[in-house]
Amino acid sequence: MLIIVALCLIGTRYWKEAREWEERKIWNTIANLAVIDAQKSRSIDNWWIKTSNLSANIETKQLFEKKKNEVLSIIHNYRGVSAETEKISERFREFRLAVFVNGQSRYLLENGITPPLGTNGVDICFLSEEDARKLLFYSIAWRPDWNTVIIPAVSYPEKLLVSLLFHELGHAFRHNKNDAGGIVPDIDKEALAREEVEMHELSGEILNNLSNESYFRRIDQILARLPKERRFERVIASVTTEDSVAFYEIFGCAGTETPAKMVMSNTIRMIGFRHAERHELGIEGKIKVFREIERHLALPEK
Ligand SMILES: [Zn+2]
């Protein structure tokens, strides 16, 4: 009797360890897709601000204005992609321009005069290569306590930039209801996770729309290889190098580091969401995908 109990205990422990090992292996594989180690060594990003130690001259000011105008043009030119982009573009027609210096957002001012507030008081703040590397922060992000969209000063291929900007401005649209740029109300974790799912789906819809639907076609090819697999992690971990390269090529990210990482970061989530749809797991299934990815990978994108 004692021997049987002991064997059962050993068996349970062995099974538990084998399962944990498999979990680790799956998430390591997914983490590698997100950080794309192989790509990194031969990739080149074009940073248009190298350091935040900027000389305050007319050229600097003009460069920043030019970059802000590129952001505004994108929001305007791509407003028709979906009903959501239409609303976002309607709301954000101007921004106050800022730059990230010593951990703070600083305005580019002339004669110390604060320029008029942009629409809803939302700022865009560009982040230099030096600061991005110091902070290990490479994604475009909405920072609610600053009412600011932080944009690393790296050149993104246009279609990718469209999806990233609308994602973050989608957050800004939902949280920045106060025209004076007032306090951001607290929202619970459940609502935040739901919002992230919606924003990643908006990014996915934009990427799909701007790629003549080849984005979802490629994702669905990956899903079709394991049609009966219930666990989304296993499906994501089945992504091959050829799949990754196909995604980079669709969006002009081959040979880049930051843009390629951003494409894969969204793609990993979209595979999970479309897997949840196929298995009729509803929004709850998608929230689970989002949370599991955050928990295991803690990717910088928010
Ligand atoms: Zn987000």
Residues whose N, C-alpha, C, O or C-beta is under 5 A from the ligand:
A	BS01	ZN	E196 M199 K302
